[in-house]
Amino acid sequence: MARYRRTARINEQLREEISLLIRSDVNDPRVSVATITGVETSPELDHAKVWITALGDEDGKTEALAGLRSAAAFIRAQLGRRLHIRRIPELHFEIDRRLENAMHIASLLREVLPADLPVDSDGVSAEDAPEGADSSVEEVRDGE
C-alpha cells in the first residue's frame, strides 16, 4: 500500500494509463489477455512494479508477461507523453498471484473445517462468534 497520498494517486493513474495503452496502442497479441491489477511505485518514483493477471493457463500468463516486458520501453515512452510528472518510473511487470493464493487458502480451509458448521453471511461460524455477540450490527449513538 502506498505510504503517501501522492504516491497512491500516481499508482492509480499509472494503472489506468497502462491499461489503456495495452488495450489501444500495444500491438503485441500476447498482451491482449493481460489485465493490470495494481501498481506499486518506489518512494523516489524511479521504479514501478506493475502487477498483472492474464486469462488462460500458466503458459498464457508467461507469454503475456514476456509481451509486456518487451513492450515496457514503448509503454514508458507513451506514459511520458501522457502524464505530467517529472519522472516516469522504470516498469517491472510481475504476475499477480494473490487470487491464486486466496483460492488455495480457501480450499485448504474447506478441507480442514467440518462441512456441517453453519456459517452466517459474514463467513463466521456460530462457534467462532464471541459469547453473547449478536450477528446484527447495532447503531452507535453519539455521546454513549
Phi and psi restraints in degrees (value plus and minus 20) as a CYANA .aco file:
   2 ALA   PHI     -91.1   -51.1
   2 ALA   PSI     120.8   160.8
   3 ARG   PHI    -102.6   -62.6
   3 ARG   PSI     -50.5   -10.5
   4 TYR   PHI    -141.5  -101.5
   4 TYR   PSI     134.6   174.6
   5 ARG   PHI     -81.8   -41.8
   5 ARG   PSI     -61.7   -21.7
   6 ARG   PHI     -81.7   -41.7
   6 ARG   PSI     -63.6   -23.6
   7 THR   PHI     -82.4   -42.4
   7 THR   PSI     -60.5   -20.5
   8 ALA   PHI     -83.5   -43.5
   8 ALA   PSI     -61.6   -21.6
   9 ARG   PHI     -84.4   -44.4
   9 ARG   PSI     -63.1   -23.1
  10 ILE   PHI     -85.5   -45.5
  10 ILE   PSI     -61.0   -21.0
  11 ASN   PHI     -77.2   -37.2
  11 ASN   PSI     -66.9   -26.9
  12 GLU   PHI     -86.9   -46.9
  12 GLU   PSI     -61.1   -21.1
  13 GLN   PHI     -85.0   -45.0
  13 GLN   PSI     -61.4   -21.4
  14 LEU   PHI     -82.0   -42.0
  14 LEU   PSI     -63.1   -23.1
  15 ARG   PHI     -79.3   -39.3
  15 ARG   PSI     -66.2   -26.2
  16 GLU   PHI     -84.8   -44.8
  16 GLU   PSI     -66.3   -26.3
  17 GLU   PHI     -87.7   -47.7
  17 GLU   PSI     -60.5   -20.5
  18 ILE   PHI     -84.4   -44.4
  18 ILE   PSI     -59.7   -19.7
  19 SER   PHI     -80.3   -40.3
  19 SER   PSI     -64.9   -24.9
  20 LEU   PHI     -83.7   -43.7
  20 LEU   PSI     -62.4   -22.4
  21 LEU   PHI     -83.0   -43.0
  21 LEU   PSI     -61.8   -21.8
  22 ILE   PHI     -83.2   -43.2
  22 ILE   PSI     -61.3   -21.3
  23 ARG   PHI     -91.1   -51.1
  23 ARG   PSI     -56.7   -16.7
  24 SER   PHI    -129.8   -89.8
  24 SER   PSI     -53.2   -13.2
  25 ASP   PHI    -130.4   -90.4
  25 ASP   PSI     -44.7    -4.7
  26 VAL   PHI    -103.8   -63.8
  26 VAL   PSI     102.0   142.0
  27 ASN   PHI    -113.5   -73.5
  27 ASN   PSI     -17.5    22.5
  28 ASP   PHI     -94.0   -54.0
  28 ASP   PSI     100.5   140.5
  29 PRO   PHI     -86.2   -46.2
  29 PRO   PSI     -38.2     1.8
  30 ARG   PHI     -87.7   -47.7
  30 ARG   PSI     -48.3    -8.3
  31 VAL   PHI    -110.4   -70.4
  31 VAL   PSI     -23.3    16.7
  32 SER   PHI     -86.5   -46.5
  32 SER   PSI     -41.4    -1.4
  33 VAL   PHI    -114.1   -74.1
  33 VAL   PSI     -21.2    18.8
  34 ALA   PHI    -106.6   -66.6
  34 ALA   PSI     124.6   164.6
  35 THR   PHI    -148.4  -108.4
  35 THR   PSI     114.0   154.0
  36 ILE   PHI    -104.6   -64.6
  36 ILE   PSI     100.4   140.4
  37 THR   PHI    -119.4   -79.4
  37 THR   PSI     -40.8    -0.8
  38 GLY   PHI    -197.3  -157.3
  38 GLY   PSI     141.9   181.9
  39 VAL   PHI    -155.9  -115.9
  39 VAL   PSI     114.6   154.6
  40 GLU   PHI    -145.0  -105.0
  40 GLU   PSI      94.4   134.4
  41 THR   PHI    -117.1   -77.1
  41 THR   PSI     133.7   173.7
  42 SER   PHI     -93.2   -53.2
  42 SER   PSI     138.7   178.7
  43 PRO   PHI     -77.7   -37.7
  43 PRO   PSI     -49.7    -9.7
  44 GLU   PHI    -105.6   -65.6
  44 GLU   PSI     -24.0    16.0
  45 LEU   PHI      41.5    81.5
  45 LEU   PSI      10.0    50.0
  46 ASP   PHI    -118.8   -78.8
  46 ASP   PSI     -36.8     3.2
  47 HIS   PHI    -155.5  -115.5
  47 HIS   PSI     128.3   168.3
  48 ALA   PHI    -160.0  -120.0
  48 ALA   PSI     107.4   147.4
  49 LYS   PHI    -107.9   -67.9
  49 LYS   PSI     106.5   146.5
  50 VAL   PHI    -131.4   -91.4
  50 VAL   PSI      94.7   134.7
  51 TRP   PHI    -110.7   -70.7
  51 TRP   PSI     111.8   151.8
  52 ILE   PHI    -147.6  -107.6
  52 ILE   PSI     136.2   176.2
  53 THR   PHI    -146.0  -106.0
  53 THR   PSI     140.4   180.4
  54 ALA   PHI    -165.8  -125.8
  54 ALA   PSI     128.7   168.7
  55 LEU   PHI     -92.1   -52.1
  55 LEU   PSI     133.2   173.2
  56 GLY   PHI      79.9   119.9
  56 GLY   PSI    -187.9  -147.9
  57 ASP   PHI    -104.3   -64.3
  57 ASP   PSI    -192.0  -152.0
  58 GLU   PHI     -82.8   -42.8
  58 GLU   PSI     -55.5   -15.5
  59 ASP   PHI     -84.2   -44.2
  59 ASP   PSI     -59.6   -19.6
  60 GLY   PHI     -84.3   -44.3
  60 GLY   PSI     -59.1   -19.1
  61 LYS   PHI     -86.5   -46.5
  61 LYS   PSI     -60.8   -20.8
  62 THR   PHI     -85.4   -45.4
  62 THR   PSI     -60.5   -20.5
  63 GLU   PHI     -84.7   -44.7
  63 GLU   PSI     -62.8   -22.8
  64 ALA   PHI     -82.6   -42.6
  64 ALA   PSI     -61.3   -21.3
  65 LEU   PHI     -83.1   -43.1
  65 LEU   PSI     -63.1   -23.1
  66 ALA   PHI     -83.2   -43.2
  66 ALA   PSI     -60.5   -20.5
  67 GLY   PHI     -84.1   -44.1
  67 GLY   PSI     -61.8   -21.8
  68 LEU   PHI     -88.2   -48.2
  68 LEU   PSI     -58.7   -18.7
  69 ARG   PHI     -85.1   -45.1
  69 ARG   PSI     -56.6   -16.6
  70 SER   PHI     -92.7   -52.7
  70 SER   PSI     -44.9    -4.9
  71 ALA   PHI    -114.8   -74.8
  71 ALA   PSI     -17.2    22.8
  72 ALA   PHI     -79.0   -39.0
  72 ALA   PSI     -61.8   -21.8
  73 ALA   PHI     -85.5   -45.5
  73 ALA   PSI     -61.0   -21.0
  74 PHE   PHI     -83.5   -43.5
  74 PHE   PSI     -65.8   -25.8
  75 ILE   PHI     -82.3   -42.3
  75 ILE   PSI     -61.8   -21.8
  76 ARG   PHI     -84.3   -44.3
  76 ARG   PSI     -60.6   -20.6
  77 ALA   PHI     -83.5   -43.5
  77 ALA   PSI     -61.3   -21.3
  78 GLN   PHI     -87.0   -47.0
  78 GLN   PSI     -57.6   -17.6
  79 LEU   PHI     -81.9   -41.9
  79 LEU   PSI     -57.9   -17.9
  80 GLY   PHI     -81.3   -41.3
  80 GLY   PSI     -53.0   -13.0
  81 ARG   PHI     -98.4   -58.4
  81 ARG   PSI     -51.1   -11.1
  82 ARG   PHI    -110.0   -70.0
  82 ARG   PSI     -55.2   -15.2
  83 LEU   PHI    -118.2   -78.2
  83 LEU   PSI     127.4   167.4
  84 HIS   PHI    -126.4   -86.4
  84 HIS   PSI      43.2    83.2
  85 ILE   PHI    -145.2  -105.2
  85 ILE   PSI     133.5   173.5
  86 ARG   PHI     -83.8   -43.8
  86 ARG   PSI     -62.6   -22.6
  87 ARG   PHI    -146.3  -106.3
  87 ARG   PSI     106.7   146.7
  88 ILE   PHI    -113.5   -73.5
  88 ILE   PSI     103.7   143.7
  89 PRO   PHI     -88.6   -48.6
  89 PRO   PSI     133.4   173.4
  90 GLU   PHI     -91.8   -51.8
  90 GLU   PSI     111.6   151.6
  91 LEU   PHI    -112.9   -72.9
  91 LEU   PSI     111.1   151.1
  92 HIS   PHI    -143.4  -103.4
  92 HIS   PSI      89.6   129.6
  93 PHE   PHI    -107.0   -67.0
  93 PHE   PSI     116.4   156.4
  94 GLU   PHI    -158.2  -118.2
  94 GLU   PSI     130.3   170.3
  95 ILE   PHI     -99.6   -59.6
  95 ILE   PSI     111.1   151.1
  96 ASP   PHI    -104.8   -64.8
  96 ASP   PSI      95.1   135.1
  97 ARG   PHI    -124.0   -84.0
  97 ARG   PSI     -10.2    29.8
  98 ARG   PHI     -81.5   -41.5
  98 ARG   PSI     -63.4   -23.4
  99 LEU   PHI     -84.6   -44.6
  99 LEU   PSI     -63.5   -23.5
 100 GLU   PHI     -81.2   -41.2
 100 GLU   PSI     -63.1   -23.1
 101 ASN   PHI     -84.8   -44.8
 101 ASN   PSI     -60.9   -20.9
 102 ALA   PHI     -84.0   -44.0
 102 ALA   PSI     -60.8   -20.8
 103 MET   PHI     -86.2   -46.2
 103 MET   PSI     -57.2   -17.2
 104 HIS   PHI     -85.1   -45.1
 104 HIS   PSI     -64.6   -24.6
 105 ILE   PHI     -82.9   -42.9
 105 ILE   PSI     -62.1   -22.1
 106 ALA   PHI     -82.2   -42.2
 106 ALA   PSI     -59.8   -19.8
 107 SER   PHI     -88.3   -48.3
 107 SER   PSI     -56.9   -16.9
 108 LEU   PHI     -84.6   -44.6
 108 LEU   PSI     -60.8   -20.8
 109 LEU   PHI     -84.8   -44.8
 109 LEU   PSI     -58.6   -18.6
 110 ARG   PHI     -83.6   -43.6
 110 ARG   PSI     -53.2   -13.2
 111 GLU   PHI     -90.5   -50.5
 111 GLU   PSI     -58.8   -18.8
 112 VAL   PHI    -112.4   -72.4
 112 VAL   PSI     -44.5    -4.5
 113 LEU   PHI    -105.8   -65.8
 113 LEU   PSI     122.0   162.0
 114 PRO   PHI     -84.4   -44.4
 114 PRO   PSI     122.0   162.0
 115 ALA   PHI     -96.4   -56.4
 115 ALA   PSI     -37.3     2.7
 116 ASP   PHI    -111.6   -71.6
 116 ASP   PSI     -15.6    24.4
 117 LEU   PHI     -94.9   -54.9
 117 LEU   PSI     108.2   148.2
 118 PRO   PHI     -91.9   -51.9
 118 PRO   PSI     117.6   157.6
 119 VAL   PHI    -142.9  -102.9
 119 VAL   PSI     112.5   152.5
 120 ASP   PHI    -101.7   -61.7
 120 ASP   PSI    -196.8  -156.8
 121 SER   PHI     -85.6   -45.6
 121 SER   PSI     -40.9    -0.9
 122 ASP   PHI    -105.6   -65.6
 122 ASP   PSI     -22.6    17.4
 123 GLY   PHI      64.8   104.8
 123 GLY   PSI      -6.1    33.9
 124 VAL   PHI    -124.4   -84.4
 124 VAL   PSI     109.1   149.1
 125 SER   PHI     -97.2   -57.2
 125 SER   PSI     139.4   179.4
 126 ALA   PHI     -82.3   -42.3
 126 ALA   PSI     -51.2   -11.2
 127 GLU   PHI     -92.7   -52.7
 127 GLU   PSI     -47.6    -7.6
 128 ASP   PHI    -102.4   -62.4
 128 ASP   PSI     -37.9     2.1
 129 ALA   PHI     -91.4   -51.4
 129 ALA   PSI     123.6   163.6
 130 PRO   PHI     -83.4   -43.4
 130 PRO   PSI     133.1   173.1
 131 GLU   PHI     -80.5   -40.5
 131 GLU   PSI     116.7   156.7
 132 GLY   PHI      54.5    94.5
 132 GLY   PSI     -15.6    24.4
 133 ALA   PHI    -100.6   -60.6
 133 ALA   PSI     116.9   156.9
 134 ASP   PHI    -118.6   -78.6
 134 ASP   PSI     119.3   159.3
 135 SER   PHI     -94.2   -54.2
 135 SER   PSI     -33.2     6.8
 136 SER   PHI    -103.3   -63.3
 136 SER   PSI     134.9   174.9
 137 VAL   PHI    -112.8   -72.8
 137 VAL   PSI     108.3   148.3
 138 GLU   PHI    -111.6   -71.6
 138 GLU   PSI     127.7   167.7
 139 GLU   PHI     -95.3   -55.3
 139 GLU   PSI     121.8   161.8
 140 VAL   PHI    -115.1   -75.1
 140 VAL   PSI     105.0   145.0
 141 ARG   PHI    -117.4   -77.4
 141 ARG   PSI     126.2   166.2
 142 ASP   PHI     -88.2   -48.2
 142 ASP   PSI     118.5   158.5
 143 GLY   PHI      66.4   106.4
 143 GLY   PSI     -22.4    17.6
